[in-house]
Amino acid sequence: MSIALICSTTLFGQHSVSVQNNTALDYNFQVVQSGNIVLSSNQYTVMNTLLTAYANDMAMFEFEPDTVMSPDDTVYFDGLLTSSNDTIIVQMLVVMGNAGHEVFYSGSGPGFDLVWSDDFYFHDAVLVSLGAPYTFRFKRIVDMSDNDDDVLFAVQEDFIYSIDSSDFSNPDVINVMSYNIQMTPIVSFNFIERATYFPELISAYQDIVVVQEVFEDMTRINDLTPAMVAAGFSYYTTVLNDTGLSYITTPTNGGVLIYSKWPIETEAEIKYANCSNNGAWDCLASKGVKYARVNKLGKLYHIFGTHMEAGSSTADVQYRLEQYGEIAYFMDTLSIPVDEAVILSGDLNTGPKDGMEYDSLRSNTNPIIPQHTGYFESTFSYADTGRIIDHVWGQADHLHPIASENKVITFRSVDSVMWGIFDFSDHRTVVGRFVYPDIKPGPLVDTALCAGDSLTLSVGSSDPLTYKWILDGTDIAGANMNTYIINEANASVKGTYYCEATNYNVYGNQGDVLSLIFYPEGPDTLEQSHTFTIADIGYQDPCGVGVPEEEQSCDIVVVPSPSDGRFQLRIANFEKYEQMELFNSVGSLVGSEAVTGPSMRYDIKAQGEGVYVVRLTGRAHSASTRVIIY
C-alpha cells in the first residue's frame, strides 16, 4: 500500500510533515530523497524513525529549501511508513523558482488517487489496510511562528467495535461500557466538541454507558446528555453527588453518570469517606459510587459505577484501600437477590500491575474478571502492557455469567470539528459483554401418576450448564440433562423432584499475556449452583384415586425456588385475580394483600423455614402453588 503526500506554498521557511496515527499499529519510518539534486543527510532532518501506535501529531521530517536549492531545482521526499506488509509513503515535492519555492501535496493509496492541491481544505479518502477500513485525511497547516506552512497527515482505523443485533433483543445479554470522558475544568478542554461527537460512535446495540469525570455541569446538561438521548439512551441517572445537594460542599460533583437504553427502576449513591489532594486534587470532587437497577426486557441488572481515588502518594493508596471496602459495604446494604446480576464498572485507578492494591480490590469486591480481548492498556501510556485501570466486572456473590469478556477500544475522530483534538479523553474505553443463564422452571408440577405412566420434567433452560436431578434428597443416577423423563411409573417414582443447575467457569486460563497479568496466581474456577423444586409426584394404584391438581396453578411462578425467604411471584393473567394469601404448613394464614401487577416481591425470612402455600383468588378464578423456604 502506498499513500503520497505533497504540499504547496510560496512562503519562505522550513516545512515539516507530521502524522497523526489513529491506529493500533507501529510504523517504522525512513526517508528516501530524490530529484535533480541529491541532498546530504544533514540538509534535512528526520525527526523520528518510529511512528508509535496512537501517536499524536508526531513530526516525522522537515526541510528548509531556501539554503540548499537553486532556481529550477526539484526535490522529492518519500517517507516510508511500514507495518507488516503495508507501506504508507508520505511524499513531499519542493520546486524552486526565481521568486521562491513552491510545495505541493496530494495523496494516493489503495483504491484512490487524489489530485495535488495547495489549498487549506481537507482532502480525504477511504482505504483498506490489513483487511479493515481506514480513513485517510490531510490538511495544510498555517504556521505563523516561522512564516511557513506544514502538513498534517492522519490515518484513522474506522472499525472500533461492534455488537451483534441479537444481543439487544436478548434479556440475558448485557453490554456495558465504561468511559472516563475527562470533562475536568481547568485541566482539560474541548468539552462541547467531545461531548457532542462521542455518542455518535457508540454502537446502536449498546445497552448501558457508565461515564466518569463528567465534572463540567453545563456541558453535561446542554451537550452530552442531549447527544446521548439522541443516540437512544433515554434513561439516565442524576450525576453522582451533585453539588446542588445540600450536603455536598465540594466545588464539583462526583463525575459519574449511568446512561441506559432500558428503564432505570431505582438509583442510589454514596460518597467516599476520605480523599487526598497530595497526588491528584481529588478533594475538589465528591467521588463515590453510583447505583442503578436496570430492567432489560424483564431481567434486572444492578449497575455500579465509580471513579476511585487517583494518585500514588501514601494517602492516595490508603484511601483507595478503604474505598474497596466501601464499595462492598454499599452493595451489601442494597440487599440484592443472589440470583440477579451485579456489574461493577468505572475508573478504579487500580489494575493488575498494582500488586497489593489489586489483591485488596479483588478480596473486597469479589469480582468476576472477564477475559480481555481488546487493546493491552486503558490509558495512553505507550507499550505498558496490562496498565488497565478501567474495568467492567461481574460480581461473584451474585448471579454468575455463563460467558463474559472485556475489550479495551480507542475512540478517536478525524472529523473536521475534532481535527487537532482527535482524542475524546486521556483514557481508552472498556466495553464489557456478559451472557447470563436463563432458567425458567415454570410452575410446580403437582400430580399423581398411574402404573406405567410417563412424564417429562423440565428445568426450563437450554444454557450450557451442568444439570443434576434429585428425588427426595437423593441424586438420580444418570439424570444429567435439562429434562428428566419418568418412564413406566411405579411406586418408586413418588416424591419431590429437584433440579440442580450448576454454572461452572474457569477464568484466566486463556494463556494470553493479559490473562497471565490479571490472574498472577493462576486461573480462577468459579462454580454457582441453583436448585429448583420441579415436581411433587404421587402414585395411584389402582388408578383414579387422588386429588386433582389445581388447574390454574400454571398462572404462578415462584422465583427463585427454593429461596431463603426472599422471592418474587410472577403472575400470568394477573387481571383475573384480586387477592393473594399466604398459608403456612399447618394451614394458618400468615399474610395477604391485593394483587396489583404481574410481579410481586416478598420477604418472609422471619416466618422461618418450611413449605408455604400461595393462593390467588378472584371472582371466577383461583390458583395456588408452593413456596419452599430453606
C-alpha positions as CSV (number, residue, x, y, z in Angstrom):
1,M,0.0,0.0,0.0
2,S,1.3,3.5,-0.8
3,I,0.0,6.9,0.1
4,A,1.5,10.1,-1.4
5,L,1.5,13.4,0.5
6,I,2.8,16.5,-1.2
7,C,2.4,20.2,0.0
8,S,2.4,23.5,-1.7
9,T,3.1,27.1,-0.8
10,T,5.2,30.1,-2.0
11,L,6.3,31.0,1.5
12,F,9.9,31.0,2.7
13,G,10.8,28.8,5.6
14,Q,11.1,25.3,6.9
15,H,8.3,22.8,6.2
16,S,7.5,19.8,8.3
17,V,5.4,16.7,7.7
18,S,3.6,15.3,10.7
19,V,1.5,12.2,11.1
20,Q,-1.5,11.5,13.4
21,N,-1.6,7.8,13.9
22,N,-5.1,6.8,15.0
23,T,-4.4,3.1,14.7
24,A,-3.1,0.3,16.9
25,L,-0.1,-0.2,14.6
26,D,3.5,0.8,15.0
27,Y,5.2,2.1,11.8
28,N,8.9,2.1,11.0
29,F,9.9,5.2,9.2
30,Q,12.6,6.1,6.8
31,V,13.1,8.8,4.2
32,V,14.3,8.4,0.6
33,Q,15.2,11.6,-1.2
34,S,15.4,12.1,-5.0
35,G,15.2,14.9,-7.6
36,N,17.7,16.7,-9.8
37,I,19.9,17.3,-6.8
38,V,20.9,14.8,-4.1
39,L,20.9,16.2,-0.5
40,S,23.2,15.1,2.2
41,S,21.6,13.8,5.4
42,N,22.4,17.0,7.3
43,Q,20.4,19.1,4.8
44,Y,17.1,17.8,6.0
45,T,16.0,16.4,9.3
46,V,14.4,13.0,10.1
47,M,12.9,13.6,13.5
48,N,11.5,10.1,14.3
49,T,12.2,6.7,12.9
50,L,9.2,5.0,14.7
51,L,5.6,6.2,14.5
52,T,4.1,4.5,17.5
53,A,0.5,3.3,17.8
54,Y,-1.9,6.1,18.5
55,A,0.9,8.7,18.3
56,N,-0.5,12.3,18.4
57,D,0.7,14.7,15.7
58,M,4.2,13.2,15.5
59,A,6.7,15.3,13.4
60,M,8.4,12.8,11.1
61,F,10.8,15.0,9.0
62,E,11.4,18.6,8.0
63,F,13.2,20.5,5.2
64,E,14.3,24.1,4.7
65,P,14.7,24.6,0.9
66,D,16.0,28.2,0.7
67,T,19.6,27.5,1.8
68,V,20.1,24.4,-0.4
69,M,18.1,24.8,-3.6
70,S,18.6,26.9,-6.7
71,P,16.1,28.0,-9.3
72,D,14.7,25.1,-11.4
73,D,15.7,22.6,-8.7
74,T,13.2,19.9,-7.8
75,V,13.4,17.8,-4.6
76,Y,11.2,14.7,-3.7
77,F,11.0,13.2,-0.3
78,D,9.5,9.7,0.1
79,G,8.8,9.0,3.8
80,L,8.1,5.3,4.1
81,L,5.8,4.2,7.0
82,T,6.0,0.4,7.2
83,S,4.0,-2.0,9.3
84,S,3.7,-5.7,8.5
85,N,3.1,-5.9,4.7
86,D,1.6,-2.4,4.4
87,T,3.6,0.7,3.5
88,I,2.4,4.3,3.6
89,I,4.5,6.7,1.6
90,V,4.4,10.3,2.9
91,Q,5.7,12.3,-0.1
92,M,6.6,16.0,-0.4
93,L,7.6,17.8,-3.6
94,V,9.5,21.1,-3.5
95,V,10.1,23.2,-6.6
96,M,12.4,26.2,-6.5
97,G,11.6,29.2,-8.8
98,N,13.3,32.6,-9.3
99,A,10.9,34.2,-6.7
100,G,11.0,31.5,-4.2
101,H,9.9,27.9,-3.8
102,E,6.6,26.0,-4.0
103,V,5.5,23.0,-2.1
104,F,2.6,20.7,-3.3
105,Y,0.7,17.9,-1.5
106,S,-1.6,15.2,-2.6
107,G,-2.4,11.6,-1.6
108,S,-2.9,8.2,-3.2
109,G,-3.3,4.7,-1.9
110,P,-5.3,1.5,-2.5
111,G,-8.4,2.4,-4.5
112,F,-7.9,6.2,-4.6
113,D,-5.6,8.8,-6.2
114,L,-6.3,12.4,-5.1
115,V,-5.3,15.4,-7.1
116,W,-2.5,17.7,-6.0
117,S,-3.7,20.8,-4.0
118,D,-2.3,23.9,-2.4
119,D,-5.5,25.0,-0.5
120,F,-6.4,24.8,3.1
121,Y,-9.3,22.3,2.7
122,F,-9.4,18.8,4.0
123,H,-8.6,16.0,1.5
124,D,-9.6,12.5,2.3
125,A,-10.4,9.1,1.0
126,V,-11.3,5.6,2.3
127,L,-8.8,2.7,2.1
128,V,-8.4,-0.8,3.4
129,S,-5.4,-1.8,5.5
130,L,-4.9,-5.3,6.9
131,G,-8.5,-6.1,5.9
132,A,-10.0,-3.2,7.9
133,P,-11.5,0.1,6.7
134,Y,-9.4,3.2,7.3
135,T,-9.9,6.9,6.6
136,F,-7.0,8.9,5.0
137,R,-7.1,12.6,5.6
138,F,-4.7,15.5,5.4
139,K,-4.7,19.3,5.6
140,R,-2.2,22.1,5.2
141,I,-1.4,23.9,8.4
142,V,-0.7,27.6,8.7
143,D,2.4,28.1,10.9
144,M,2.8,31.8,11.8
145,S,5.8,31.1,14.1
146,D,8.3,30.9,11.3
147,N,6.3,32.1,8.3
148,D,5.9,28.6,6.7
149,D,3.2,26.1,6.2
150,D,3.3,22.5,7.3
151,V,1.2,19.4,6.6
152,L,-0.6,17.1,9.0
153,F,-1.4,13.6,7.7
154,A,-3.8,11.3,9.6
155,V,-4.8,7.7,9.2
156,Q,-7.8,6.6,11.2
157,E,-8.9,3.0,11.8
158,D,-12.7,3.3,11.3
159,F,-13.7,-0.1,12.7
160,I,-13.7,0.3,16.5
161,Y,-16.2,-2.3,17.9
162,S,-19.4,-3.9,17.0
163,I,-22.3,-5.6,18.9
164,D,-24.5,-8.2,17.4
165,S,-28.0,-7.0,17.0
166,S,-29.3,-10.2,18.6
167,D,-27.7,-9.1,21.9
168,F,-30.0,-6.1,22.1
169,S,-33.2,-8.2,22.0
170,N,-31.9,-10.8,24.4
171,P,-32.7,-10.0,28.1
172,D,-29.9,-12.4,29.2
173,V,-27.2,-10.5,27.4
174,I,-26.0,-7.1,28.7
175,N,-23.3,-4.8,27.1
176,V,-21.9,-2.3,29.5
177,M,-19.4,0.5,28.5
178,S,-17.2,2.3,31.0
179,Y,-15.5,5.6,29.9
180,N,-13.6,8.2,31.8
181,I,-14.5,11.1,29.4
182,Q,-12.2,13.7,31.0
183,M,-14.6,16.6,31.3
184,T,-12.5,18.3,34.0
185,P,-12.5,22.1,34.3
186,I,-9.1,23.8,34.1
187,V,-7.1,20.7,33.2
188,S,-9.0,19.7,30.0
189,F,-10.7,21.5,27.2
190,N,-12.9,21.0,24.1
191,F,-15.8,19.8,26.2
192,I,-18.5,20.7,23.7
193,E,-16.8,19.0,20.7
194,R,-16.1,15.8,22.6
195,A,-19.5,15.6,24.3
196,T,-21.3,16.2,21.0
197,Y,-19.4,13.7,18.8
198,F,-18.6,10.9,21.2
199,P,-22.2,9.5,21.4
200,E,-22.3,9.1,17.6
201,L,-19.5,6.5,17.9
202,I,-21.4,4.2,20.3
203,S,-23.0,1.1,18.8
204,A,-26.7,1.2,18.3
205,Y,-26.9,-2.0,20.3
206,Q,-25.0,-0.8,23.4
207,D,-27.2,-1.3,26.5
208,I,-25.5,0.9,29.1
209,V,-22.8,3.5,29.2
210,V,-21.2,4.5,32.6
211,V,-19.2,7.7,32.3
212,Q,-16.7,9.2,34.7
213,E,-15.2,12.7,35.1
214,V,-18.3,14.4,33.9
215,F,-17.5,17.3,36.3
216,E,-18.4,20.1,33.9
217,D,-22.1,20.7,34.6
218,M,-23.1,22.9,31.6
219,T,-21.5,20.6,29.1
220,R,-23.2,17.6,30.7
221,I,-26.6,19.3,30.7
222,N,-26.5,21.1,27.4
223,D,-24.4,18.8,25.2
224,L,-23.6,15.3,26.5
225,T,-27.0,14.2,27.8
226,P,-28.9,15.6,24.8
227,A,-26.5,13.8,22.4
228,M,-26.8,10.5,24.5
229,V,-30.6,10.8,24.4
230,A,-30.4,11.3,20.6
231,A,-28.3,8.1,20.4
232,G,-31.1,6.2,22.1
233,F,-30.1,6.4,25.8
234,S,-33.5,7.7,27.0
235,Y,-32.9,6.7,30.7
236,Y,-30.1,8.1,32.9
237,T,-29.3,8.8,36.5
238,T,-28.5,12.0,38.1
239,V,-24.8,12.8,38.3
240,L,-23.1,11.4,41.3
241,N,-23.2,13.6,44.4
242,D,-24.5,16.7,42.6
243,T,-23.3,20.0,44.0
244,G,-26.9,21.1,44.2
245,L,-27.4,18.7,47.1
246,S,-27.2,20.5,50.5
247,Y,-24.7,18.0,52.0
248,I,-22.2,18.3,49.1
249,T,-19.7,21.0,49.7
250,T,-17.0,20.3,47.1
251,P,-16.5,22.6,44.1
252,T,-17.5,19.8,41.7
253,N,-19.7,16.7,41.7
254,G,-18.6,13.1,41.7
255,G,-18.5,12.9,37.9
256,V,-20.2,9.5,37.5
257,L,-23.4,9.1,35.5
258,I,-25.2,6.0,34.1
259,Y,-26.9,6.1,30.7
260,S,-29.2,3.3,29.7
261,K,-31.4,2.3,26.8
262,W,-33.6,0.3,29.3
263,P,-35.7,1.7,32.2
264,I,-33.8,2.6,35.3
265,E,-36.1,1.5,38.1
266,T,-34.2,3.0,41.0
267,E,-30.9,4.6,41.8
268,A,-28.7,5.3,44.8
269,E,-25.3,6.7,45.6
270,I,-22.6,7.0,48.3
271,K,-19.8,9.5,48.8
272,Y,-16.4,8.1,49.8
273,A,-15.4,8.9,53.3
274,N,-11.9,10.2,52.6
275,C,-9.9,11.9,49.9
276,S,-6.4,13.3,49.4
277,N,-5.0,16.3,47.5
278,N,-1.5,15.0,47.6
279,G,-1.4,13.5,44.1
280,A,-4.4,14.4,42.1
281,W,-6.5,17.0,44.0
282,D,-9.3,14.5,44.5
283,C,-10.9,16.5,47.3
284,L,-12.1,19.0,44.8
285,A,-14.8,16.4,43.7
286,S,-17.2,14.3,45.7
287,K,-16.1,10.9,44.4
288,G,-18.2,7.8,45.3
289,V,-20.3,5.1,43.8
290,K,-23.5,5.5,41.7
291,Y,-26.0,2.6,41.5
292,A,-28.8,1.9,39.1
293,R,-31.2,-1.0,38.8
294,V,-31.9,-1.5,35.1
295,N,-34.8,-3.6,33.8
296,K,-33.9,-5.1,30.4
297,L,-36.9,-6.8,29.0
298,G,-37.9,-8.1,32.4
299,K,-34.4,-9.1,33.7
300,L,-32.9,-7.0,36.4
301,Y,-29.3,-5.7,36.3
302,H,-27.6,-3.9,39.1
303,I,-25.1,-1.5,37.8
304,F,-22.4,0.2,39.9
305,G,-20.3,3.0,38.5
306,T,-17.4,4.6,40.3
307,H,-14.3,6.7,40.0
308,M,-11.9,6.0,42.7
309,E,-9.1,8.0,44.4
310,A,-6.3,8.9,42.0
311,G,-2.6,9.4,42.7
312,S,0.2,7.4,44.1
313,S,1.0,9.1,47.4
314,T,0.7,7.1,50.7
315,A,-2.6,8.8,51.4
316,D,-3.9,8.1,47.9
317,V,-3.1,4.4,48.3
318,Q,-4.6,4.2,51.8
319,Y,-7.9,5.8,50.7
320,R,-8.2,3.5,47.7
321,L,-7.8,0.6,50.0
322,E,-10.6,2.0,52.2
323,Q,-12.8,2.6,49.1
324,Y,-12.7,-1.1,48.1
325,G,-14.4,-1.9,51.4
326,E,-16.9,1.0,51.0
327,I,-18.0,-0.4,47.6
328,A,-18.5,-3.9,49.1
329,Y,-20.5,-2.5,52.0
330,F,-22.7,-0.3,49.7
331,M,-23.5,-3.4,47.7
332,D,-24.5,-5.3,50.8
333,T,-26.8,-2.6,52.1
334,L,-28.9,-2.8,48.9
335,S,-29.9,-6.5,49.7
336,I,-29.7,-7.5,46.0
337,P,-31.0,-11.1,45.5
338,V,-28.2,-13.6,44.9
339,D,-29.9,-14.7,41.6
340,E,-29.6,-11.3,40.0
341,A,-26.7,-9.9,38.1
342,V,-24.3,-7.3,39.6
343,I,-21.8,-5.3,37.5
344,L,-19.1,-3.0,38.8
345,S,-17.7,-0.6,36.3
346,G,-15.6,2.6,36.2
347,D,-12.1,4.1,36.6
348,L,-10.9,2.2,39.6
349,N,-7.4,3.7,39.3
350,T,-6.2,0.2,40.1
351,G,-5.1,-2.5,37.7
352,P,-3.5,-5.9,37.7
353,K,0.0,-4.5,37.9
354,D,-0.7,-2.8,41.2
355,G,0.3,-5.7,43.4
356,M,-1.1,-5.4,46.9
357,E,-3.8,-2.9,45.9
358,Y,-5.1,-5.2,43.1
359,D,-5.2,-8.1,45.6
360,S,-7.1,-6.0,48.1
361,L,-9.6,-4.8,45.4
362,R,-10.3,-8.4,44.4
363,S,-10.6,-9.7,48.0
364,N,-13.0,-6.9,49.0
365,T,-15.3,-6.8,45.9
366,N,-15.0,-10.5,44.8
367,P,-15.2,-9.6,41.1
368,I,-15.6,-11.8,38.1
369,I,-12.9,-10.6,35.8
370,P,-13.7,-11.4,32.2
371,Q,-11.2,-12.3,29.5
372,H,-9.7,-9.3,27.8
373,T,-9.8,-9.4,24.0
374,G,-9.0,-5.8,23.1
375,Y,-6.1,-3.4,23.4
376,F,-3.5,-4.1,26.1
377,E,-3.8,-0.9,28.2
378,S,-6.6,1.5,29.1
379,T,-4.6,4.8,29.4
380,F,-2.3,6.3,26.8
381,S,0.9,5.0,28.4
382,Y,2.6,3.6,25.3
383,A,3.8,0.0,25.5
384,D,2.7,-0.5,29.1
385,T,1.0,-3.9,28.7
386,G,-1.5,-4.6,31.4
387,R,-1.8,-1.0,32.5
388,I,-5.6,-1.4,32.6
389,I,-7.3,0.7,35.4
390,D,-10.7,1.0,33.8
391,H,-12.9,-2.1,34.2
392,V,-16.3,-3.7,33.7
393,W,-16.6,-6.7,36.1
394,G,-19.2,-9.1,37.2
395,Q,-19.7,-9.9,40.9
396,A,-19.2,-13.5,42.3
397,D,-21.6,-13.1,45.2
398,H,-24.5,-12.7,42.8
399,L,-25.6,-14.3,39.5
400,H,-22.6,-15.6,37.5
401,P,-22.5,-15.1,33.8
402,I,-22.0,-18.2,31.5
403,A,-19.8,-16.1,29.2
404,S,-18.1,-12.7,29.6
405,E,-15.4,-10.5,28.0
406,N,-13.8,-7.1,28.4
407,K,-12.5,-5.2,25.4
408,V,-10.4,-2.0,25.5
409,I,-11.1,0.2,22.5
410,T,-9.9,3.7,21.5
411,F,-12.3,6.4,20.5
412,R,-10.7,9.0,18.2
413,S,-12.0,11.1,15.3
414,V,-10.6,12.9,12.3
415,D,-13.9,14.8,11.8
416,S,-13.2,18.4,10.8
417,V,-14.6,19.6,14.2
418,M,-12.4,17.2,16.1
419,W,-9.3,17.9,13.9
420,G,-6.4,18.9,16.1
421,I,-8.3,17.4,19.2
422,F,-8.5,13.8,17.9
423,D,-8.8,12.2,21.4
424,F,-12.1,12.2,23.3
425,S,-10.3,11.6,26.6
426,D,-6.9,10.6,28.1
427,H,-8.5,7.2,28.8
428,R,-9.5,4.4,26.5
429,T,-12.9,2.8,26.6
430,V,-13.7,-0.6,28.1
431,V,-16.7,-2.5,26.8
432,G,-18.0,-5.5,28.8
433,R,-20.3,-8.2,27.4
434,F,-22.0,-10.6,29.8
435,V,-24.3,-13.6,29.0
436,Y,-26.3,-14.8,32.0
437,P,-28.2,-18.0,32.4
438,D,-31.9,-18.2,31.5
439,I,-33.6,-20.7,33.8
440,K,-37.4,-20.6,33.9
441,P,-38.6,-23.8,35.6
442,G,-42.3,-23.0,35.3
443,P,-45.0,-23.8,37.9
444,L,-44.6,-26.7,40.3
445,V,-45.9,-30.0,38.8
446,D,-48.2,-31.4,41.4
447,T,-49.8,-34.6,40.2
448,A,-50.2,-38.3,40.7
449,L,-49.1,-41.0,38.2
450,C,-50.7,-44.3,37.5
451,A,-48.8,-47.5,36.9
452,G,-47.0,-47.4,33.5
453,D,-47.4,-43.6,33.0
454,S,-44.7,-41.4,31.6
455,L,-44.0,-37.8,32.5
456,T,-41.3,-35.4,31.2
457,L,-40.0,-32.8,33.7
458,S,-38.0,-29.8,32.7
459,V,-36.0,-27.2,34.5
460,G,-36.7,-24.7,31.7
461,S,-33.2,-24.0,30.5
462,S,-31.1,-24.8,27.5
463,D,-28.0,-23.0,28.7
464,P,-24.6,-24.9,28.8
465,L,-24.9,-25.7,32.4
466,T,-24.3,-28.9,34.4
467,Y,-27.6,-30.4,35.4
468,K,-28.4,-32.9,38.2
469,W,-31.8,-34.3,39.1
470,I,-32.7,-35.2,42.7
471,L,-35.5,-37.2,44.2
472,D,-36.2,-36.6,47.9
473,G,-32.6,-35.6,48.6
474,T,-31.0,-38.5,46.6
475,D,-29.3,-38.0,43.3
476,I,-30.9,-39.8,40.4
477,A,-28.3,-41.9,38.6
478,G,-27.6,-40.7,35.0
479,A,-30.0,-37.8,35.2
480,N,-27.8,-35.0,34.0
481,M,-29.8,-33.3,31.3
482,N,-32.1,-30.3,31.4
483,T,-35.1,-32.6,31.3
484,Y,-35.9,-35.8,33.1
485,I,-38.3,-38.4,31.9
486,I,-40.2,-40.7,34.2
487,N,-41.0,-43.9,32.3
488,E,-43.2,-46.8,33.3
489,A,-44.2,-45.3,36.6
490,N,-44.4,-47.4,39.7
491,A,-44.4,-46.8,43.4
492,S,-40.7,-45.7,43.4
493,V,-41.5,-42.5,41.5
494,K,-43.3,-40.9,44.4
495,G,-41.6,-37.8,46.0
496,T,-40.4,-34.3,45.4
497,Y,-38.1,-33.8,42.4
498,Y,-35.5,-31.1,42.3
499,C,-33.1,-30.0,39.5
500,E,-29.7,-28.5,40.4
501,A,-28.2,-26.4,37.6
502,T,-24.6,-25.5,38.0
503,N,-22.7,-22.8,36.2
504,Y,-19.0,-23.7,36.0
505,N,-16.4,-21.3,34.6
506,V,-12.7,-21.1,34.6
507,Y,-11.2,-17.5,34.3
508,G,-7.7,-16.7,33.4
509,N,-6.8,-19.9,31.6
510,Q,-6.6,-18.5,28.0
511,G,-2.8,-18.3,28.0
512,D,-2.6,-14.8,26.6
513,V,-0.5,-12.1,28.1
514,L,-3.3,-10.2,29.7
515,S,-4.8,-13.3,31.3
516,L,-1.5,-14.0,33.0
517,I,-1.4,-10.5,34.3
518,F,-4.9,-10.4,35.6
519,Y,-4.6,-13.8,37.2
520,P,-1.0,-13.7,38.6
521,E,-1.6,-16.8,40.8
522,G,-3.2,-18.8,38.0
523,P,-6.7,-19.4,36.8
524,D,-9.8,-19.0,39.0
525,T,-12.5,-21.6,39.0
526,L,-16.0,-20.3,39.9
527,E,-19.0,-22.5,40.4
528,Q,-22.5,-21.5,41.2
529,S,-25.5,-23.8,41.7
530,H,-29.2,-23.1,41.6
531,T,-31.7,-25.7,42.9
532,F,-35.3,-25.7,41.8
533,T,-38.2,-27.7,43.0
534,I,-39.8,-29.1,39.9
535,A,-42.5,-31.5,40.9
536,D,-44.3,-33.3,43.7
537,I,-45.3,-36.7,42.3
538,G,-47.8,-39.1,43.8
539,Y,-48.6,-42.6,42.8
540,Q,-52.0,-44.2,42.4
541,D,-52.7,-47.9,42.3
542,P,-55.5,-48.5,41.5
543,C,-55.5,-45.5,39.2
544,G,-58.1,-42.7,39.7
545,V,-57.7,-42.3,43.4
546,G,-56.4,-38.9,44.5
547,V,-56.9,-35.2,44.4
548,P,-56.9,-33.4,41.1
549,E,-54.3,-30.7,40.8
550,E,-55.4,-27.1,40.6
551,E,-56.0,-26.1,37.0
552,Q,-54.9,-22.5,37.4
553,S,-51.5,-23.2,39.2
554,C,-49.8,-22.6,35.9
555,D,-50.5,-18.9,36.4
556,I,-48.0,-18.6,39.2
557,V,-44.2,-18.9,39.1
558,V,-42.1,-18.5,42.3
559,V,-38.5,-17.2,41.6
560,P,-36.2,-18.5,43.0
561,S,-37.5,-21.7,44.3
562,P,-36.5,-22.8,46.9
563,S,-35.4,-19.5,48.4
564,D,-34.1,-18.0,51.6
565,G,-37.4,-16.3,52.2
566,R,-36.9,-13.5,49.6
567,F,-38.8,-14.4,46.4
568,Q,-40.8,-13.0,43.6
569,L,-44.2,-14.1,42.4
570,R,-44.6,-13.9,38.6
571,I,-48.4,-13.9,37.8
572,A,-49.7,-14.6,34.4
573,N,-53.1,-13.1,33.6
574,F,-52.9,-11.2,36.9
575,E,-56.1,-9.3,36.0
576,K,-58.1,-12.4,36.8
577,Y,-57.0,-12.3,40.5
578,E,-57.8,-9.8,43.3
579,Q,-56.2,-11.2,46.4
580,M,-53.1,-13.1,47.4
581,E,-53.0,-15.2,50.6
582,L,-50.0,-17.0,52.2
583,F,-50.6,-20.0,54.4
584,N,-48.0,-22.0,56.5
585,S,-47.7,-25.8,56.6
586,V,-50.5,-26.2,59.2
587,G,-52.9,-24.0,57.2
588,S,-52.7,-20.8,59.2
589,L,-53.0,-17.6,57.3
590,V,-49.7,-15.6,57.7
591,G,-50.2,-12.8,55.2
592,S,-52.4,-11.4,52.5
593,E,-52.6,-8.4,50.1
594,A,-54.2,-7.2,46.9
595,V,-52.8,-8.4,43.6
596,T,-51.5,-5.2,41.9
597,G,-49.5,-6.4,38.9
598,P,-47.7,-9.3,37.1
599,S,-44.7,-9.3,39.5
600,M,-44.8,-9.1,43.3
601,R,-41.8,-9.3,45.7
602,Y,-41.9,-10.8,49.2
603,D,-39.6,-11.2,52.1
604,I,-40.8,-13.8,54.6
605,K,-37.5,-14.8,56.1
606,A,-38.9,-14.0,59.6
607,Q,-41.5,-16.8,59.2
608,G,-38.8,-19.4,59.2
609,E,-38.0,-22.5,57.1
610,G,-40.7,-24.7,55.7
611,V,-43.3,-25.2,53.0
612,Y,-45.9,-22.5,52.4
613,V,-48.8,-22.2,50.0
614,V,-49.6,-19.1,48.0
615,R,-53.2,-18.8,46.9
616,L,-54.6,-16.3,44.4
617,T,-58.4,-15.7,44.3
618,G,-60.6,-13.7,42.0
619,R,-64.3,-13.6,41.3
620,A,-64.2,-16.6,39.0
621,H,-60.7,-17.9,39.3
622,S,-58.2,-19.2,41.8
623,A,-54.7,-20.6,41.7
624,S,-52.2,-21.9,44.2
625,T,-48.6,-23.1,44.4
626,R,-46.0,-23.9,47.0
627,V,-43.2,-21.8,48.3
628,I,-40.2,-23.6,49.9
629,I,-38.1,-21.7,52.3
630,Y,-34.7,-23.2,53.4
